[in-house]
Amino acid sequence: MKSKLMPILAASAIFTLALPLAANACGDKKNLTQAQRTQVEEIKKNARSQVEAVLKPQQQGEFQSAVEDGQNMRSAITSLNLSQEQQTQINEIMELAKEQKRAIYGSN
């Protein structure tokens, strides 16, 4: 039982610690032009649809409900029972989105 619990705990730690740091690393939206804000929103939308594509149908429903209830993506993801493969794929999606947003904030 412990061997199954450790990857889940590790993934939770990654989402809990890394994603808020990634969001804060990008910068302040107030300093962006309207076009840059639109780009950031598009990146977020793309990341969300890519995350949803990784999820199983039941997980998709839980994720969508959580986001509609006001949870941010990070919180909604951590509440799901993800496989190690899903965790890896979602981490890659989130890292790419973070890099894309960082490029926009850096160009300002």
C-alpha positions in Angstrom: 0.0 0.0 0.0 2.8 2.4 0.8 4.4 1.9 -2.6 1.2 3.2 -4.3 0.9 6.1 -1.9 4.3 7.6 -2.4 3.9 8.6 -6.1 0.6 10.2 -5.3 2.1 12.2 -2.4 5.1 13.2 -4.6 2.7 14.4 -7.4 0.7 16.3 -4.9 3.8 18.0 -3.6 4.8 18.9 -7.2 1.5 20.5 -7.9 1.2 22.2 -4.5 4.7 23.7 -4.6 5.6 24.1 -8.2 2.5 25.5 -9.9 2.0 28.5 -7.6 5.6 29.4 -8.0 5.2 29.1 -11.8 2.2 31.4 -11.7 4.1 34.0 -9.7 7.2 33.7 -11.8 5.4 35.1 -14.8 4.9 38.6 -13.6 2.1 41.1 -13.2 -0.8 41.2 -15.6 -1.3 44.9 -15.0 1.9 45.6 -17.1 0.6 43.7 -20.1 -0.9 45.2 -23.2 -4.4 44.0 -24.2 -2.9 41.8 -26.9 -0.5 40.2 -24.4 -3.4 39.5 -22.0 -5.2 37.8 -24.8 -2.2 35.7 -25.5 -1.9 34.7 -21.9 -5.6 33.7 -21.8 -5.1 31.7 -24.9 -2.2 29.8 -23.4 -4.3 29.1 -20.3 -7.2 27.9 -22.5 -4.9 25.6 -24.5 -3.2 24.2 -21.4 -6.7 23.4 -19.9 -7.8 21.6 -23.1 -4.5 19.7 -23.2 -4.9 18.7 -19.5 -8.5 17.6 -20.1 -7.3 15.4 -23.1 -5.0 13.6 -20.7 -7.8 12.8 -18.2 -10.2 9.9 -18.3 -13.9 10.8 -18.8 -14.7 10.6 -15.1 -11.7 12.7 -14.2 -12.7 15.2 -16.9 -16.1 15.7 -15.3 -14.6 16.1 -11.9 -12.0 18.6 -13.2 -14.6 20.6 -15.1 -16.9 20.7 -12.1 -14.1 21.9 -9.8 -13.1 24.7 -12.2 -16.7 25.8 -12.7 -17.0 25.9 -8.9 -14.2 28.4 -8.8 -11.2 26.2 -8.1 -8.0 27.1 -10.1 -6.5 24.5 -12.4 -3.9 23.5 -9.8 -6.4 22.8 -7.1 -8.7 21.0 -9.5 -5.8 18.8 -10.8 -4.6 17.9 -7.3 -8.0 16.6 -6.3 -7.9 13.9 -9.1 -6.6 10.4 -8.7 -4.0 10.6 -11.5 -1.7 7.8 -12.7 2.0 8.4 -12.9 1.8 8.8 -16.6 -1.0 11.4 -16.4 1.1 13.3 -13.8 4.1 13.3 -16.1 2.0 14.5 -19.1 0.3 17.2 -17.1 3.6 18.4 -15.6 4.9 18.8 -19.2 1.8 20.7 -20.3 2.1 23.1 -17.3 5.8 23.6 -17.8 5.3 24.5 -21.5 2.5 26.9 -20.6 4.7 28.5 -18.0 7.5 29.0 -20.5 5.1 30.5 -23.0 3.7 32.9 -20.4 7.2 33.8 -19.2 8.1 34.7 -22.8 5.2 37.1 -23.0 5.9 38.7 -19.6 9.6 39.0 -20.6 8.8 40.8 -23.8 7.1 43.5 -21.9 
